[in-house]
């Protein structure tokens, strides 16, 4: 496990924070914080086989989407760190899926908080996370 954690920590993703600040007008401190949490989320992929059932916070998801847009970098990072490409499966918006995602979000938050000893995301009702996508 340590090998991939070190690889994640050493992966230079500063260009993502720069994009968040300059292109999307994020606060620089917030961009750095969310980038750090995105790397923690990546660590969870290695803890939970295949990353199955992991649900990112909105902010982490924004960074993940941005990372994916840099296709060559994202592919190279995944292959270097994990040995395989990490797919992103968006929600299709069904009510049953939304309920399952809300439950998975809670489990992801518990796993994150257990491993990193800090809050996962904002203190909100997890079901609201998906409200915009229905």
C-alpha positions as CSV (number, residue, x, y, z in Angstrom):
1,X,0.0,0.0,0.0
2,X,2.8,2.4,0.9
3,X,4.1,2.4,-2.7
4,X,1.0,3.9,-4.3
5,X,0.5,6.4,-1.4
6,X,4.0,7.7,-2.0
7,X,3.3,7.9,-5.7
8,X,0.1,9.9,-5.1
9,X,1.9,12.3,-2.7
10,X,4.7,12.8,-5.2
11,X,2.4,13.3,-8.2
12,X,2.5,17.0,-9.2
13,X,-1.1,18.1,-9.7
14,X,-0.4,21.8,-9.1
15,X,-1.6,22.6,-12.6
16,X,-5.1,21.5,-11.5
17,X,-5.1,24.0,-8.6
18,X,-3.8,26.7,-11.0
19,X,-6.7,25.9,-13.4
20,X,-9.2,26.1,-10.5
21,X,-7.9,29.5,-9.5
22,X,-7.4,31.1,-12.9
23,X,-10.0,29.5,-15.0
24,X,-12.8,28.9,-12.5
25,X,-12.0,31.6,-10.0
26,X,-11.6,29.4,-6.9
27,X,-9.9,30.9,-3.9
28,X,-6.2,29.7,-4.0
29,X,-6.3,28.4,-0.4
30,X,-9.5,26.4,-1.2
31,X,-8.0,25.0,-4.4
32,X,-5.0,23.7,-2.5
33,X,-7.2,22.2,0.2
34,X,-9.4,20.4,-2.2
35,X,-6.4,19.2,-4.2
36,X,-5.1,17.7,-1.0
37,X,-8.4,16.0,-0.3
38,X,-8.5,14.7,-3.9
39,X,-5.2,13.0,-3.3
40,X,-6.6,11.5,-0.1
41,X,-9.6,10.3,-2.2
42,X,-7.2,8.7,-4.6
43,X,-5.5,6.9,-1.6
44,X,-9.0,5.5,-0.8
45,X,-9.0,3.9,-4.3
46,X,-6.1,1.8,-3.1
47,X,-7.6,1.0,0.3
48,X,-11.0,-0.1,-1.2
49,X,-10.4,-2.6,-4.0
50,X,-11.2,-1.0,-7.3
51,X,-12.5,2.1,-5.5
52,X,-16.0,0.4,-5.8
53,X,-18.7,2.4,-4.1
54,X,-16.6,5.5,-3.3
55,X,-18.5,8.7,-3.8
56,X,-16.5,12.0,-3.9
57,X,-17.6,15.3,-2.4
58,X,-18.7,17.9,-4.9
59,X,-15.4,19.7,-4.6
60,X,-13.4,16.5,-5.0
61,X,-15.6,15.5,-8.0
62,X,-14.8,18.9,-9.6
63,X,-11.1,18.3,-9.3
64,X,-11.5,14.7,-10.6
65,X,-13.4,16.0,-13.6
66,X,-10.7,18.5,-14.3
67,X,-8.0,15.9,-13.9
68,X,-9.8,13.7,-16.5
69,X,-9.9,16.6,-18.9
70,X,-6.1,16.5,-19.1
71,X,-6.4,13.1,-20.7
72,X,-2.8,12.3,-21.2
73,X,-1.8,13.4,-17.7
74,X,-4.8,11.5,-16.1
75,X,-4.1,8.3,-18.0
76,X,-0.3,8.5,-17.2
77,X,-1.0,9.3,-13.5
78,X,-3.4,6.4,-13.2
79,X,-1.1,3.9,-14.9
80,X,1.9,5.1,-12.8
81,X,0.1,5.1,-9.5
82,X,-2.3,2.2,-9.8
83,X,-1.3,0.3,-12.9
84,X,-4.7,0.8,-14.5
85,X,-7.0,3.5,-15.6
86,X,-9.5,4.7,-13.0
87,X,-12.9,5.2,-14.7
88,X,-15.4,7.8,-13.5
89,X,-19.1,6.7,-13.7
90,X,-21.5,9.6,-13.4
91,X,-24.9,9.3,-12.0
92,X,-27.8,8.6,-14.4
93,X,-30.2,10.2,-11.9
94,X,-32.7,7.5,-11.1
95,X,-34.3,7.7,-7.7
96,X,-32.9,4.3,-6.6
97,X,-29.5,5.2,-7.8
98,X,-29.6,8.5,-5.9
99,X,-30.5,6.6,-2.7
100,X,-27.7,4.2,-3.2
101,X,-25.2,7.0,-3.9
102,X,-26.3,8.9,-0.8
103,X,-25.7,5.7,1.3
104,X,-22.3,5.2,-0.5
105,X,-21.4,8.8,0.2
106,X,-22.0,8.3,3.9
107,X,-19.8,5.1,3.8
108,X,-17.1,7.0,1.9
109,X,-17.1,9.8,4.5
110,X,-16.7,7.3,7.3
111,X,-13.8,5.6,5.5
112,X,-12.2,8.9,4.7
113,X,-12.6,10.2,8.3
114,X,-11.3,6.9,9.7
115,X,-8.1,7.0,7.6
116,X,-7.4,10.7,7.6
117,X,-8.8,11.8,11.0
118,X,-10.5,14.9,9.4
119,X,-14.0,15.7,8.1
120,X,-14.6,14.5,4.6
121,X,-16.8,17.2,3.3
122,X,-19.2,19.9,4.3
123,X,-21.6,19.1,7.1
124,X,-24.7,18.7,4.8
125,X,-27.4,16.2,4.2
126,X,-25.7,13.8,1.8
127,X,-28.9,13.4,-0.2
128,X,-28.6,17.1,-1.2
129,X,-25.3,16.3,-2.9
130,X,-27.2,14.7,-5.7
131,X,-30.1,17.2,-5.9
132,X,-28.6,19.0,-9.0
133,X,-28.3,15.8,-10.9
134,X,-31.9,14.5,-10.8
